């Protein structure tokens, strides 16, 4: 059994959390920002202190390698991401990276020998908040996203991913992609939902992830004065968009029990109190474990947009900006994690994730699974996000034992 150090783990978590910490004890650490630079530098320093071989690839993914006793064995890949949502929480992503770091520290402290090499990674731009799409670093690494295309994506200020990487000095020289085949991969994350807490469990072994699609809709109407313009003659972009927002919400669970639909961004022009809106841009997020249902949802959203815009006499553009199929994780890794949870004595269950993670893409190149720890009240992607530290430690214990078993697997 691997023994992690809870005090060291907590101290490391607090040290990392101080970088980008908000007044409400959340985290504002957007990808490739100054805060991201600072936390990346700390991560590299911690890897070097462990004597790991550190490399950075052309999309900024940062790896540290601990060699195993068998130089020909395929490595185990561990880690998560350090970027956050705008004014998000301290646990999302970061807890997974630091659980992996604590695992390697425990191995080093106890002199644990492992046959396979172990590589720890911090993936670039998992969140997709500053630059779209999400899961950018892992998507480019696995070949699921085109590298040159993602390097050219821009943020709201017109800065490209390539320019932002150069600005913080993390556009590495290493080619983007695996140097060799991996044996397996494991990622720990907060649940971002209420199930584990409701059932009083400390750990979830994740066997799959919902499929999802992101749409961007722009509605074009006509600006006019709010006073003298008769309502019957208006072409109000916001009225049409509001109808779609309501319709999207009502699509949830209509096609399958697990369906969730969300409008998360909305921008209005000219955004003046006495001017009829001339343009509205908004996003739609649809999810289900059934990929065919995701396709049906996309079609349903377009029908709702077309109907609302025809009714209001406005035009629209709709673009599907991202789609990822549902993920079925590796039984080999999931069963190893379940056995490790039994051995550690952690209360646990198998489950499916409603949120996308880097592990979804990594699963395309190697056997992969995830561990979840509870989110208090199911809250995530906001400053109130919280995981009880006892659960974080329990998750790290199961994580370390799972990694040990994977790294010694034949």
N, C-alpha and C positions, 0 to 999 in steps of 0.2 A: 504494500500500500504506500502511496506517495503522501507525505505530510506537508500540506501547505502551511504557511505562516500567516494567520489571520491579521496580526498586527501589521506586518510588513505589507500585506495586500491592501489593508485599509489606508495605510500611510501613502502608498503609491497612488491609490485611487484619489485621495484628497489632493495630492501634489498635481496630478494631471487635471483634476477638476478645477483647480485655481486658474488654469489657462482658458480664458474666455468665460469665466464664471459671471453670471448676471446678479443683479441686486436681489432677485427673488430666488437665488440659489439654483438657478438653472444653468444652461450652457449655450453660449452663442459663439460657435466656432465653425464658421462656414468654410467649405473646402477651398484650399489654396489662398486663404487670407493670412494676415499677419499672425493671427492666433493659431492657425493651422501650421504655419511655419514653426512657431515656438514649440508646439506640442510634438511635431515631427522631429525637431532637433532633440527634444528630451527623449523621445522613443529611441532614436539612433544612439544616443549616449548610453541609455540603459542596455541596449543590445551589445554595444561595444564593451561595456563593463562586464558582461557575461562571456566575453571572448568570442562572440559570434561573428561569422563572416557576413558583413552587411552589404547589400546591393540595392540599387534603386533603378527602376526601369523607366522607359520613355514616357509613361503616363503617371509617374510618381509613386507607383506601388513600391513599398519598402519592405524588404525581406531580411531576416536574420537566420542563419543556418547553424544548427548544432549538429556536428557530424555524429554518426553512429558507429558501432563496432564493425559493421559490415559495409565496406566502401561501395559495394555493388548493389546494396538494397535500395529499393525505391523509398523516397522520403514521405513523411506524414506532414501535411500542411495544416497549420493552426492559425487562429487570429480572427480579426474582424476589421472595424473601421474606427477612426478617431474624429472624423468630421461630424458636425451636429446639424440639426435643424435650426432655423432662425429662432432664437429664444426657446430652444428645446431643453431636453433633460440631460442629466449627467451620466445616465446609465446606458442609454441607447448606443450600441456600438463600442463605446469606450470600455464597458465592463468586459466585453468579449476579448478585446486586445489585452487588457490587463490580467484576465484570467489565464490567457496563454502565456503572458510574461511571467506570472507567478508560478505557473507550471514549470517553466524552464529554470526559474530560480530554485525551486524546490528540488528538481532533478540535480542541479549543480551542487546545491548545499548538501544533499544526501549522497552524492556520488552515484546516482542512479545510472546504470549503464542501459542503453537502448540500442537494439540492433540496427534499426533504421535511422537515417538522419531525420531531424525534425526542423521544419522551416516555419517561422512565425512571420505573419504578414500584417501590414496596415494597408488596406485597400483605399485607393483614391476615390473620392466623390461617390460614396455609397448613397448619400441622401438625395442627390439630384435637386437640391434647393437652389444653389447658385447657378449651376450648369445642369441642363437636362441632356440625356436621360439619367436616371438613377443607376446605381450599380455600374458606373462607368469604368472604374479601374479593373474590376473583376471581369466585366464584359469584354473589354479590350484584351485582357490577358488570355481569356479562353477562346478568343476569336469570334465570339457572339456579336461583338460590335466592331465596326471598322475603325481602326486606330486613327487614320488620317481624318476621317469624318468627325470623330469625337474631339480631336485636337482643335478642330476648327469651330466647334460650338462656342457661342458667346453668352455672356451673362447680360444682365439688364443694362449695363453700361457699355456694352459692345466689346468687352475684353474677351479674347479667346482663351480656351483652355491652355493652349500652347504658351500664350503670352503670360498667363497667370503662373504656370509651372516655372517658366524662366524667371519671373519676377521674384519668386521665393527660393529659387535655386534647387528645385526638386524635379527638373526634367532630366532624369538620369540617363546614363549611357548604355545601360543594359537593354537588350532587345525585349520587347513586350511579348511575353508568351512563356510557356513552360520550357525549361532547359532539358527536362527529362520527364518521364512518366512518374506520377505520384501514386503511392499505394492507397492513400485515403486522405480525407480532410474532415475537420471538425470545427464548428463555430458555436460559441456560446453567445446568447443574446437575452435581453429581457423579453418577456412574452409579448408585451404591447397589447394585452387583452386581459380579461378577468378570470379565465377558467381556473388557473392554478390556485389563485387566492381563494376563489369561491369553494374549491375542493380541499383547501388546507394542505396543499402539496408544495414541496420545495423545488422540484425539478420536473421539467417536461422533456421527453425525448421526442424530437420532431421528426416525423416520418415523411412529411411532404409540405408543399407550399401552394397556396392558391395561385391560379393563373390570373393575369391582369392585363388591362389595356388602358392607356392614357390618350385622351383626345383633347385637342385644342380647337375651340370654336370662336370665330369672330363674327359678330353681327353688325351689319352696316345699315344705319338709318339716316335720318336727316335732322340736323340741329335746327332749332328754332326757339323763339322766345316763349317762355312758359306762360306768359300772361295773355297776349292777344291771339295765340294760335289755338283754333278750335280743336277739341280732342278728336273729333271724327276725321280730321284731315292730317293727323300726325302719323309719322313713321318712326316710332320710338324704339330704338334698339334695345333699351333696357327692359321695356315691357315684354318684348319677345324673349329676351334672355331669362327674365324672371320666370316666365312660363316654363322654360326648359329646365331651370333649376328645380322647380317643384316637381316636374314630371320625372326627372332623373331620380329624385329621392323615392318616388313611388314605384320605381322599377325594382327596388330592393326586394328580394325574396319572391318576386313574381315568377321568375323562371326556374329557380331552385332555392332550397332552404338556406344555402350558404352564400347567396348573392349579396354583395354590398356595393353601393353606388354613391359617389361623392362628387360634389363640385367644390373644389378647394381654393381656386384662384378666380378673382373677378376684377377686371379693370374697366372703368367707365370713362368715356370721353364725351364732352370736355370736362365733365365732373364739376359742374357749376350748378348752384342751387336753383337758378332761374333759366336754365337752358335744357331743352329736350335732348336727351343723350343721342349722339350721332353714331357712336360705336361702342361695343362692349366685347371684351375678350374674356373668355373663361375656360376653365379646364374641367374635364370629366374623368373620373377614375372608376373603372368597373372591375369587379373581381368575382371569381368562382373557381372551384377545383375542377370544374368541367370546362375544357377549352372550347367546346362547341357552344356552351352557354355564354362564354365571354364573347364569342363571335355574334351570337344573337343579341346580346346587350349592346354591342357597338351599332348594329343595324337599328335597334330600337331607339337608341339615342339620336341617330341621324334622322329617323322618321319624326321624332318629337321636335327636333330643331327645324326641319323643313315645314312641319305643320304650324309651329308657332310663328315662324318668319313669314309664311304666306298669310296668316291671319292678320299680322301687323303691317304687311306690305313692305317688308325689309328684305335685304339680301344677306347671305351668310357664306362663310367658308368654314369647312370642317377638315381637320387633319388628324390622322392617327399618328401620334408622335412616339409611341412606344407600345410594344406588346411582348409579353413573355409568357410562355405556356406554363401550365401547372408543373410542379416539380414532385417527382417521387424519389425520395432519398434512398440511399443504399441500405438494404436490410443488414448487410455485413456490419456497417458502422453503427446503425441504430441498435442492433442486437448487442454489439459490444458495449454500447452506452447503457443499455438496460441492465446488462450483467454487472457493469461497474457500479451503477446506482444501487443494485441489490447488495453488492459487496461492501459499499460504503455505508449502507443502511439509511439512504436518503429516501424520503417519501416521494413517489414519482408516478408518472403515467405517460403513455404514448399519446401523441397529439399531432394535429396539422396546424400550420401557421397561416394566418390571414395576411401577413405582411411579407413582402419580398425581401430577400437578403442576398448578400454576395454568394452565400452557399448555393443559391439557385443556379448561378452560372458555373460555379466550381464543380457542381454535380455533373456537368457536361463532360468533364475531363477526368474525373476520378470518383471513386466511391466516397460519398459525402453524407453527413447528417448534422443535426444541430441539437444543442441543449438550450432549454428555456429556463429562466428563473422568474418568479412572479413579479408582476407590476401591481403595486398597491392601487386599488380601485380601477385597475385596468388602464390607467392613464399613461399616455406616452406622447411624444412629439410636442410637449409643452413643459414649462418650468416646474410643474407640480409632479412630473414623473419621479417615481421613487420605488426602490426595492429595499426591503428590510435587509440589513447587513447579514443577519443570520442566514437568509436565503442565498445571498450572494456568495457567502463562504461555502455553504452546502453545494451550490452549483459548481464552484471552483474545485471542490474536492472530487466531485463526480467527473468533472472535466479532466483533471490531472490523472485520475485513475484510468479513464478511457484512453487518453493519449498514451499512457504507459503501455496499455495492452495493445493498442494499434502499432506502436513503435517496436514492439517485440513480436508482432505477429509473423508467422511464417509465410 
